Amino acid sequence: MGNKELTLLEILNLAVEKQKKGELDEAEILYRKILEKHSSSDAFHLLGLVEYERGEYKKAVENIKKAIELNPDASFYGNLGMCYDKLGDEEKSAECFLKALGINPEYKKAYLANYNLGIYFKEKGEIEKALGYYDEAIRLKEDFSDAHWNRGLVLLLLGRLEEGWKEYEYRMKKDSPVDSRIFDKPKWDGSVLNGKKIFVISEQGFGDNIQFVRYLNLVKERGGYIILECRKELMSLFKSLKMVDEFVEKKNNFSDIDYDFYVHLMSLPRIFNTNLENIPNEVPYLKADSELIEKFKPKFDCDEFKIGIVWSGNEKQDDNDNRSMKFENFKSLKAIKGVKLFSLQKGEPAEQLDENVVDIGKDINDFADTAAVIENLDLVISVDTATAHLAGAMGKPVWVLLTKIPDWRWLLDREDCPWYPTMKLFRQKNLGDWDEVVERVGVELKLMI
């Protein structure tokens, strides 16, 4: 009997070695050989992990469940939670992570269970609970960059900006870093520049760039020569930024650029110790080109109240489905007397448009065009998009329609936006219910007109 157990243990160890080397087929054969002779919880569990690595998540669930029947181990529940997560079953996934932590709150991968529970509770709108799980994940694994990053997003959402900016810096260290390029010059820490050249790095989405170029005035006050990296679609718009000395289009290789220091654009709020009371929110800080304004003016030759609408953001962006709606949701606004709707929508969602709304989006080539269009409007109504940021940056009236748990910059439970004085926020009361949001917008519009 003793020799038999020893043989099975040797086979198990050999299978584990095969699995570590990525030899999954050989490992599976050995695990199944063990299970022919012995109901081993470890073999069932490890076989489930082989299937997990192959993307066979349903098979993995069945085998890890068999392991749990034999031995309700914390790590088994944790890995079962990972399987359900891959299958998109958030409820079962969270249930497994909670069971794992209930059995042993410090098992080997407890930091991952806490991290995943942080994500789960944030999506549920239980923000403080999410923060607690991220705190615990970091306590268990101090260098867990993705947990730091997500914790930062929660802190920013809660309005705890100064704490949040520090954690936000982990965006460069997480598994999928925001910018993986290597810079061979010193990172700027906010010191006086005395004419030195500072390279300000573009990052993330168009809206992020539009929101945070406001900080370039503060950089200029430190006496620097500002070189701004800029995405092509924003280049013409940003030419109105008088404090920028030189523009370069965003690219992977910048060895030909002469600079003394660099800084990522979204690191500037931390450098300038931004909190809710001192946000630099003087508008406008972006302006439309006067010739472009005149070019678009004939398209707005009507006596009605002119409203630009955008119902969908960048389809490639994470969470776009959650933050976007359909054109159908806007249709009720057409019935309001004295209102004329103009679509600024770009991309595939623009195909949802009907003939009773003027399609300006097809004439827009870049954000300089968008700015000129906005200047010809009385109001912009948009979901969370770069267009909403641009209207706010121009100091134009803009109403932003937000999902129940929005992006961090919109904070929680307030109708105003400390970043943009001319902006009003309309939030979902129930997740996914845009009709109720648009109904409130309609009531507000009738009062305004």
N, C-alpha and C positions, 0 to 999 in steps of 0.2 A: 504493500500500500504506500509506504514511504517513498519507494523508488518511482511509483506511478505519479505521485504528486510532484516529485522533483522533476520528472520528465515533462509534465504539463507546464510547470513553472519555467523550465528551460525553453520550451516551445513559445510560451508567452513572451519571454524576454527577447527571443529571436524575432518574433513578429513585431514587437515594439521597435526594434532596431530597423527592421525593413520599412516600417511606417515612417520613421524619422527620416530615412533616406529618400522617401517618396516612392518607394517600391510598393505601391498600394495593392496590386494584384497578388503579389507574394504574401503580403501581410494578411490579406483576406483569407487566403488558402489556409494559413496557419491558425487563424482565429477559428475558422470553421472546423478544422481538425480537432482543436481543443473542445469545441462545443459538441462534437459527435460523441465525446467520451465523458464530458463533464459540464454541468450547467454553471459556467463561470460568469459571475457578474462583470469581472474585468474584461473578459473576452467579448461579451455582448456589448459592453460600453465602447471598447476600442474598435470593434467592428462597425459600430454606429459612427464613430469618428472617421473611419475610412470612407464610409458612404457620405458623410458630411463634406469631406475634402473633395469628393467627386461631384458634389452638388446634388446628390440623391437624398434630399432632405426627408422625404416621407419614409424611406427605408431606414434612415438614421433614427428617426423618431421611434419606429417600432423596436429596434434593437436596444436603444437606450432605455426605453420603457421596460423591457425585459430585464435589463441590468438593475433597474430601480426596484422591481418586484423582488429581486433576490437580495438587494442591499440598497436601501434609500440613502445613498451617499450624497453629500452636498455638491460635489463636483459633477456627479451624474445629472442632478437637477439643473445645474448651471449650464451644462452642455446641451441638455434638452431645451432649455430656454433659448439657446443660440439657434437651434434647429427651427423652433417655432418662429423665431424672428425672421429667418430666411424665408419661411413659408408665408410671411406676412400676417401671422396670427399674433397680434400684439398682446392680446389679453392672456392667452396661454403662456406666451413668452414671459410676461411679467409675473404671472403666477408661479412659474418654475423658478425664476430668480429669487422671488420672495421665499419660496420653500428652501432653496439652497442656503440663503442667509439665515433662515430660521434654524436650520440644522447646525450650521457652523459659519458664523459671521466673518471668520477670518480664513476660510479655506483658500487654497492656492490662487484661484482666480476670482476671489470675492470682489476684487476691484472692478472686474468687468461686469459682474452682476449689478453692482452699485451704479456703474456708468450707464448701463442699459436702462436701469430703473429711473435714472435721472432724465434720460431722453423720453421715456414713457410718460412720466408725470408732467414734464413740461408740455408735451403734446396734449395732455389732458387738462392743462390749465392750472395744475396744482404746483405753482411756481416755487413756493417756499419748500415744499416737499422735494421737488427736483433738486433744488440747491443743496439740501441736506444729503442727498445721495451722491452728488458730485463731490461734496466735501469729504464724504467717507471714502470714495474712490481714490481721492488724492491722498488721504491719510494712509491708505493701504499701499499706494504706489505713487510716491511723491513726484516722480518725473513723468507722470501719465499726461502727456501733452494734450491729447484730445479731450480729456476730462477738464483740464485747466481752461481750454478754449471754450468748451460748452458752459462751464461755470461762468466764464466772463460774459457770455451772451445773456445768461440769466441775470447776472448782476446789472448789466446795462439795461435790460428790460425793466428791472425794478427801480431804475433811476440811480443806482449806486455807481455812478460813472467812474469816479476816481479808482475804486477797487476794480471795476470792470475793465478799464483800459489796461491795467497791469496784466490781467489774465488774457486779454485780447492779443497780446504780443505772442502768445503761443501759437497763433495762426501760422507762423513760419516753421514751427517744429512738429505740427501734427502729422499724422500718417499721410495725408494728402495736403501738403503745405500750399498756402496761398501763392507763394512765390519761391521757387526752388533755385532761382538763379544765384550765382555767387558774385559778390561784390568785393573788389580788392582794395577798397578805400575805407576809411573809418566811418562808422555809423554816427550820424549827428546826434548830440545829446541836448541840444537847445542852447549851447554856448554862443557867445557873440562871434559873428563870422568875419567882421572886419574886411569885407570885400572878397572873401574866399568864395569859391564856386560850390554851390550845393545842388546835388542832383536829386530831385523829388520824384519818387518812383510811383507810377500809376499801378493801381491794383483793383482787383475784383470787378464789380459791375459798373455800368455807366452811371447809375444813380449814386454809387459810392463816390465816384470821382467828382460828380457835380456837387454833392453835399459837402465834401471836405476840401475843395480848392479854396474855400473861404479862409482857410488857415494860412494861405500863402502871404497875406498881408502881414501876419504876425512874424512869419519867417523873414520877410523883407525888413521888418523893424530891427532885426538882429544884424542887419548890414551885409547881407549876402547877395551874390549874383545867382539868380535862380534859373536852373535848367529844369524844365518840366517835361517829364515823359508823358506822352499823351496818345490815346488811341485815335486812329484816323477819323472816326466818326465824330469825335469831339474837338478836333483840331481847330476848325474854323470858328466854333463857338468860343473856345478858350483864348482865341487871339485878342479878345476884348479885355483880358486880364493884364492890366498895364504893369503890374509888379513882376511879371515873368519876363526875364531877359532873353530866354532862348527856349524854343520848343524842339523836342525830338519825338518822332513817332515810335510807339512801343514796338520793341523787337527783342529777340533773345540775346543778341550779341551787341554789346555797347562798348567794345574795347576802343573805339575811335572817339569816345566822348571824354573831354578833359574836365575833371571835377576834383574837388578836394574832400568833400563829404557826401554821403547819401542818406536819404531818409525815405521810408515808405509813407505815402500820403496819409494813411489811416493810423500812423503812429503819432501824428502831430497833436491830436487831442490829449494824449497822455503827456507829451512833452510840455504842453502849455497848461497842464493841470486842470483840464476842463471838468466842471461840474454843472448841475442844472441851473445854477445862478449866474455863471459867467460864460455861457455859450456865446461865441461871437456871431450874433444873429441879425446884424444890420443888413437889410436888403434894399435895393437889388445889389448883388455883387456879380451877377451875370447880365449882359444886355444883348438884345437882338441888333443885328446890323440894319441900319436905316434903309439901305437900298433893298434888302430882302423884305423888309416890312412893306414897302411900297409895291414890290413885286406881287406879294400875296394879297394885298388889300382888295383888289377887285373881286376876289372870291367871297368876300364877306359883305358884299353890297346889299344889305337888307336892314329893315327897321327893327327886327326882332332882337331879343336878348340872345347873344351868340355864345353857345356853350360847346367847348371841345370835350370829347369823351374818349376814354381809353379803357377797355375792359379786360385786357390780357397783357401780361408782362412777357419777358423773354422765355420762350418755351424750353430752352436748354437749362434754365436756372432751377436749382433745387427749390422745391416747395412752390413752384409756379402754379401748379394745379390748385393748391390750397388758397393762394392769394389772388387768383384770377377768377373771372366770371364769364358768362356768355353775353353776346350782344342782346340776346333775347331779354335779359334782365333790365336793360336800359329802355326797352320799348315804351314803357309806361310814361317816360318823361316827354315823349313826342306829343302826347295829348295835352300837355300844359299850354294854355293859350299864351302867346307872346314869346315862345321859346323856339329857337332854331338850333338843331344839333349838327355839329361838324365832327366827323370821325378823324382822329389822329392815329388810329390803330395801324400798326405795321404787321407784316408777316401773315402767316396762314389764318390767324383769327379774323383778319380783315375780311375774309371771304364770307363771314356770317352776316355782313352788312346788308340792309335792304335799301330800296331806292329812295326812301323818304328822308335819308340822312346824307348830307354832303360828305363825300369821301375826299378829304384833304390828304390823308395818309399816303395815297399813291403819288402825290407830288412832293413828298418830303424825302430828301436824299441824305441829310445828316442833321445833327442837332442844331446847327445854325439855322436851318430851315424851320425846325420845330420851334425854336425861339421866336422867329418872325411870325409864325402862325399864332403862337400864344399871345403875342403883342396885339394881334388883331381881334382877340376874343374878349368877352366880358368875364368868362369864368371857365376854369378847367375842372372837370370831374373825372377822376381816374382811380383805378385800383393802385396798389403799391408798385409804381413803375418809375423809370428815369424821367418820364415826362412830368410826373407829379413833382419830383425834386427840382426839375428845371423851372416849372411855374413858380415854385416857392422861392427859388434862388433869384428869380426876376422880380419878386415882390408882387406877383399877380394873384388875384383871388383863386384859390384852388381847394377843392374838396376831395379828400382821399378816403376811399372806401376800403376798410381793413377787415381781414379775417379775425376770428375770435382771439386767437393767440398770434399776434403779429410779429414781424421782425423787431428786433430789439430797439431800433431807433424811434419807434412810435410809442414806446413806454406802455403803461397800462391805465385804463379807466380815466382818460382825459380826452376832451374834445379839441383842445388846442395842441400845437406842436412847438416846443421851445426852440427848435431849429429854424422854423419858418413862421414869422409873425402873421402872414396872410393866409395861413393854411387852417382848415377846419377838418377834423377827423370824424368819420362815421364808422362805428365799429359793429361787427356782427354781435348779436345777443346770443344766437345759437349757431354753433359751428356749421358752416355750409349754407346758411340761410341768407342769401343775398337779396331775395325779394323784399324782406322786411327792411333791410338797409336802404334799398332804393326807394321804398315807400316813404321813409323818413326824409330822404333827400328831396322827394317830390313835394312834401309838405313844406319844407324849408324854402324850396324854390318859389312856390306860390306866394309865400309870405314876402320873399325878397322882391318879386316882380309886382 
